């Protein structure tokens, strides 16, 4: 009897094990069959380098690495909404994933605006590394309602005008399109009047004299054909804007577990994977603009005057946020450490 009971117990264990293994195999097979469709939104123009050479290849890479389980639909050129709406387009679930320029909504991401400091950083991949280190150091508190795939400082912006600029006084009274945030303060510090308008309206506004110029990065000078209406360019860095690649939190939560690492890795390294907006791209773009736009290098003492104004902007930026109870001084201290690690000069930032 005792032997019979032992046999029955062993048989029960064997059957349970077989059942468990079978169930696990079934679950694994089911997981391998799970697919997802990503609705991707960006304000970048459909025919531009961002969509054609970065976002579409990035999504294709996700599709390839997932053996076709990740598919996508591209909504480019602001198809789902205007540029400043893009963070909310993702947050609300209108899109599953998308690219948003954070500086276009001043005051909403106050500490993240440090990424748009007027520094010299010509490579977007480096901007991602800077942005994500800053995210880990505290900027994450401004993004609690979305999945952050990466945040970055865009490739540095310059000023492009219809009139020649050789000294700060030449800017007095000029109307310059600003992307918002710290760039607005920098334009004001030089004596010009900042104007915010969609990038798509800049071409005609400069052509008709409504605008005297624009502060933006080489990528957007090319994408929006600003080089056709801007006669002059001054390659002093205004920094650029804080931007990022985001995913709707609910879409992320229901993403199959084994696909999440693929999305995270490809999204984090999108610029490196596709060699987009690196140092070579910047140099080549500026050289190409020189064929139609007169690029004016400021005299060293004049350049120092501009940069002194920018330093003052950063001092004021930090002081204003500290008054609001935000740790801007700590953010700048962290930022200096991160920039130094990435080999980016920090002399434009306030002294500790």
N, C-alpha and C positions, 0 to 999 in steps of 0.2 A: 504493500500500500504506500509505504514511504517512498519507494522507488518510483511508483506511478505518479505520485504527487510532484516529485522532483522533475520527472520527465515533462509533465504538464507545464510546470513553471518555466522550464527551459524553452519549451515550445512557444509559450506565450511571449517570452523575451525575444526569441528569434522573429516571431511574427510582427511584434511591435517595431523591431529594428527595421525589418523589411518595409513595413508600412511607412515608417519615418523617412527612410531613405527614398522610397518611392515618392512620398509627398514632397520631400526636399527637391528631388529631381524635377517633379512637376512644377514646383514653384520657380525653380531656376529657369526652366524652359519658358514658363509664362513670363518671367522678368525679361528674358532675352527677346521675347516677342513684343514687349511694350514699346510703343513708338510715341513720338511727340512732334507736334507742329509748332514752330516758333514764328510768331508774327513779329517781324522786326521793323522798327520805325526809326527814321532819322530825318533831320531837316536838310542834310547834304543833297545836292542836286544829283539826279539819277545818272547823268553822264560824267560826273566828276570823279576824281581819283579816289576819294573816300569810299564811294559806293562800288566803283568798278574794280579797284585794286586793293581794297581793304575789307569792307564789310561783306561783300558777296564772297570773296575767297575765304574769309573767316568762317562764314556759315557753311560753305562747301566743305571746309576742313572738318567741321563738326559732323557733317553728314557722312564724310568718308570714314572718320575714326569710329563712328557709331554703326558702321556697316549699313547705312541707309535708314537707321531708326530715327535719326533727327532729320526733319525736313523743315523748310521755311518758306515764308512769303515775305517779300521785300516791299516795304512802304517807304519810298524815298521822296525827297523834295518836299517834305511837309505834307504828305498825302493825308495823314491823320490829324494834322494840326500844325500851328505855327511853331517856329523855333523855340520861343520861350516856354511853350506848353509841353515840351517833350519829357521832362521829368514826370509830370502828372499823367501824361499819356501812358507811361510805363506803370507808374504807381497805381493808377486806376484799373489797369488790366485791359485797356484798349489795345495795348501791344504787350506781348510777352517779354520782349527785350528791346532795348533802344539806347540811342546815344543822346545825351542831354548836355547842353552848355549851361552850367550852373550860374555863371556870372550874369546871365541874362535875366535872372530873377534876384536883383540886389536885396540883401538883407535876409534872404532865406537860408543861406549857407554861410554865415558870417565868418567863421574860422577857416572854412575850406577856401575862402577867397585868398588866403595866404599863398595858394598855388599860383595866383596870377600876379605875384610880385614882379616888378620890372627887372628881371634877371636875364642872364644870357644862357639859354638852354636850347640849342638847335635840333635836338633829337627827341622825337615823341616817345620812343621806347624808354628813354631815360626819364622822361616826365612821368611815365606810368610807375616806374620803380620809386621815384620820389613821392608820387601821390599815394601809393599803397603803404609805404613806410609811415607817411604822415597819418594815413587812415588808421593804422595800428596804434599810433601814438596818441590818438584822441579824436581825430576827425570822424571816426565811426559813429560818434554820438549824434551827428547830424543826419544820419542815414538809417534810422531804425525801422523804417517802413518799406524798404526795398532790399533786394539782394544786390550788393555791390560787386560787380565783376572786375571793374577797375575804375580809379579816378586818376586824373593827370593834369599837369599844366600843359597847355597846347604849345606848339612851336612858337617861339617868340614873335611878337607883333612889331611892326614898324609903322611909320607914318607915311602915307601916300597922298600927294596933294596935286592940285592944278596950278599952284604957284610955287616958285622956288623958295625953299627954306634954308637959310644959312646960319641964322641965329635966332634965339628965343623970341626976340622982339618981332620977328617976321610973322609969328603966329598970333599976335594980338588981334582979337576980333574975328579970327577965322572960325568957321563952323566945321567941326571935325566929328565925324561919326564915331561913337564909342561903343564897344561891346558891353559896357557896364562895369560895375565893381571898381576895382582899383584903377583901371585904365581911365575911367571918368575923372578920378581925382588927379591923375597924372596930366591929362589934357588941360584941366583947369589950372594946375600948377605952372604950366608953361604959358598961360595967358590966353589960350583959345577957349572957344565955347563948345562943350560936348553936346552932341545930338544923338539920341538913340533912335534907330530905325532899322527895319529888317534889312539884311544884307542884300536881298533881291532888289531893294529900292535904291541902293547906293549908286549904281551905274548911271541911271538917268539923273539922279540928284547932282552928281558931279558933272555930268555932261551939260546940264542946264544951269549950273552955278548955284543951285540951292545949297549944296555942300561944297566946301573948299577942299575937303579931304577925308580920309578914313584911317583909323588905326586898326590894323588887322594883320594876320599872319600870311606868309607867302602862299600857303596852301589855298587860302580863300581869295587872295588876289588873283590866283590862277583860275579857281573854280568859278568865280563870279566875273571874270574878265575885267577886273579893275585896271589892269595894265593898259587897257585900251583907252581909258579916260584919264588916268593919272599920268601927269607929265613928269612928276618928280617923286623921288623916294628918299627918305633919310633912314638908314639902317641902324638907328639907335634902338635898343630893346625897351619896349614898353611892357615887357613880360607878355602875357597873353591872358587867356581866360581859364577858369577851372572848368573841367569837363569830366564826363565819365560814361561808362557803359554799365547799364543797369538791367535787372530782371525783375519783373513783377513777383512779389513775394509768394503769392498763391501759385503762380506758374512754377516757381522754383520748388515749392514744397511738394508739388505733385510730379516733379520730374523724377523718372526712375533713378534709383540710387546709383546704379552703375554708369549712368550717363552724366551725373553731376561732375565728376572729376574731368571728364572730357570738355565740358562746357567751361569749367573754371580755368583749365590750363590753356585752352585755345584762346579764350577771351582775354586772359591776363597777358598773353604773349603775342597778340594779334599783330602788333607793329613789327616785332622781331621776325615772326614767321613769314611775313610778306615784304620785309625790307621797305616799309613805308615811312616816309617823313623822318628819315635818319639824317645824319650830318651831310652825307653825299647829296641827298635830295635837296636839302636846304641850299647848299652851295651851287648846285646846278640850277635851281629855280632862280636864285638871285642873279646868276650870270645871264640867264635867259631874259629876265626882266630888263637887264641893262641894254638890250637891243632896242627897246621901245620907250623905256623910262630912264630919265637921267638920275642916276643914283648919286646922291651927294653925301660924302663923308664930312662930318663936322670937324672943324679944327679941334685939336685936343683940349684946349682951354674951354671952348664952347661946349664940347661934349661933357666936360666935367661940370659945367654949370647946370646942364639938363639933369645929370645924375644926382647932383646935390638937391635939386628940386624933388626928384623921385625919393631920395632918402627922407626928405621932410614929409612926403606923403605917407611913407611907411610908419614914421613916428606918430603921425596923426591917426593913422588907421588903428594902430595898437592902442593908443590912448583912448580913442573913442569907444572901442570895444571893452576895454578895461572898465570904463565908467558904467557900462551896461552889465558888469559882472561877469564878463567872458574872459577866459585866460589867454588873452592875445600875446602877452609877453612870454608865457611858457611856450605857446605855439611857435613864436618866432625863434626862441631858443632851440626847440626841437627841429625846426626847419633848417636852421644853420647847420646843425649836426648832420642832417640828412643830405643837404646840398654838398657839404664837404665830402661826405662819403662817396657821392656820385661825381665828384670833381667839378662841381659848378660853383663859380665865385659867389661869395656872400657879402661883398662890400656894400651892396645897395641896401642891406638891412640895417636897422638901428643897432647901435652898440648896446651890449647888455648893461 
